[in-house]
Amino acid sequence: MTVWCAALFLAWGPGDLPTELTYGEPALEDGFFGRLYGGVWGSRRFRFAATEASGNSVFSGREGLESVGFDGGTRFAEHLVLFATVEGDYRSDIRSELAGVSLGYRDSPLSGAPPGVPDEVMIYAGPIGGRFDVTTPGFGKFKDSVGGRLGLDLFWLLGRHGGVSLCAEYRRIAFEYEPSVIQGDSRIGGGTYWLGAKAEIRF
């Protein structure tokens, strides 16, 4: 086998291998981008039940919030991505506003990948923070908080200037309840997930 490989190399030369024997990643373009997204931010840790020191009992059984947001940033050094995020999460009785900054590393599959394979895969991480409120009458306030997130983004290019992606994130952020609690939960959140889709425009 070694002899055949050596003979093949000598016959074509280092720069003239047949197309079917050459492998490589398509070039990734640098530039700026913006993307709108929607999804669900959820966790069983969003359920909250407590008795305050005043004797008032509060309860929320929600485990998920509808999430909409915007990312804006830059692609540089071919594989790196830096972007900022603003997000709003709303239900009739729960509201949250978040902001964050993330650094990502992206790559593309080898040339000749089968149809349906994402054109780019990115992993990213960074700090995220904001506020969380339960608007049900009688509920106290939660303190603003800062945490972190780790995400995976699968991107399909639909044209030269844009495409769509599917994303999944693990978020670690908890909001402390301000009124003193004598029984039950003293914070909401902790280890949470976010799942959604994004539409991206590239410049």
N, C-alpha and C positions, 0 to 999 in steps of 0.2 A: 504494500500500500504506500509506504514511504517513497519507494522508487517511482511509482506512478505520479505522486504529487510533485516530486522534484522535476520529473520530465515535463509535466504540464506547466510548471512555473518557468522553466527554461524556454519552452516553445513559444509562449505568449509574451514573456517579459513582465516585470512587475507592474507596468501601467496598462497592460493590454489584456487583462483577464476577461473572459466572456461575461456578458451581462448577467447571466444566470448564476455566476459565481461571485459576484460583487455584492457587498452588503453595506448599508450605511443609513444614517438617519437623515431625513429631510431637514433643511435648515430652518431654524426658528427665527422669525423676524422680531426685532426690537421695536419699540414704539409705545404709544399711549393707548389706553382703553377706558371705556365706561360700560357698566352693565347694570341692568335692572333685574331684580329677582323677586321671587315669591316662594314661600314654603311654610313649613310647620316647625315651631320651636316647642319642644315638649319634654316632659318627664313626670314620673309619679311624684317626684319631689316638689312639684308645684301644688300638690294637695296640702291644705293647711287647716289645722284645727287647734284652737287654743282658748284658754280661759285667762283673761287679763287680771291683773291685781285688783282692778276695780270691780271684778265679778262679771264683767261683760264677756260673753262667749261668742267667738267668731269662727266661721267655717267657709272654706272654698274647696270645691271638688274638681276644679279644672285641672287637666293634665296636658293641655296643648293650646298654643296661641297661633293665630294666623300671622304670618310674618311677611313684610315687604321691605325692600331696601335698595340701596345703590352702592356699588363699588366703583372707585375711580383710582387709576394708578398707572404705572409704567412697567414695561417689559425691557430688561436690559441684560447685557452680558450673555445674551442668547437664552440662558436657562433660568434667570432670576426674575421674579415678579415682586413688586412692592405696591401695595394698595391700601387705601383707607375705605372704611365702611360706615354708613349710617343706616339704621334699621328701626322700624316701628313694628311693634307686635300688639295686636288689638283683638279684644273680644268685647262683648257688651259690658262685662264686669271686671275685666283685667286689661291693663295697659302697660306697655314697657317701651322705652326708647333706649337704644344702644348705639355705641360708636366704638370703632377699633381700628387698629393698624396691623397689617400682616405682611410677612415676608414669605414668599413661596419659591419652590424649585419645580420647574416644569421640564418635561421631556416628551419626545414623540416616539412612536413605534418604528421599527425597522422598515425600510422601503419594501413594498410588496405585501404589507399586512392585509389580511382579508377585509372585505367590506364590513362596516359596522363597528370596527375597532376605533376607539377615539383617536382623533388627530393629535391630541395633547393630553397628558396626564400631569396634574400638579398636586403637590402636597404643600400645605402652608400652615403657619402658626403665628400667633401674636396675642397681645393683650386686647381685652374687650371690657367695656364698662358702661354703666348707665343706671337707669332707674326702673323700678317695678312697683306698680300700684294695683291694689284691689279696690275698685270703686263702689263696691256694695256698701250701702249705708251702715254705719257702725264700725267699719273696719278702721284700724289705725294705719299709720304710714310705715313704709319700709325704708331703711337707710339706703342711699346710693352705694353702689359697690363696683369693684373692679375684679376681673378674673382673666381667664385665658381660653383660647380655643385652638383646636387642631383639626384641619380639614383635608378632604380629598375632593378634587375637582376633575371631572371627565369632560373634555371639550371636543365638540365636532364643528369643524369649519364649514360653513355653508356658502361662503363667498370670500372674496379677497379681504373684505372689510368687516367680517363678523361671523357669528355662529351662536351655538347654544351649548349649555353644559348642564350636567347633573352633578349635584354636590351633596356631601354628607359631612357634618361637623360634630365633634365632641366638644362641649362647652362646660367649663367649670367655673361657675359664678353663683354666689349665694347672697341673698338680701336679708339683713337682720330686721326683725320686727321691733319697732321703736317702743311701744308700750311694754311695760313689765308683764311677764307671763308667769303664772303660778302653776300652770298645767298645760301640757301639749307642746306644740311646735313653737320655736323661737325664731325660726328663719324659714325662708322659702327658696327653693332652688338647690344648687349643689352640682352634682354630675347630671348634665342634660344633653340632649341631642338636637340637631337641626338638620332637616332634609328638605331639599327644594331644587328648583331649576332656575337658570339664569340666561338672559339674552344679552349678548355682548356686541359692542361696536368697537372696531379697532381703527386707529389712526397712524 
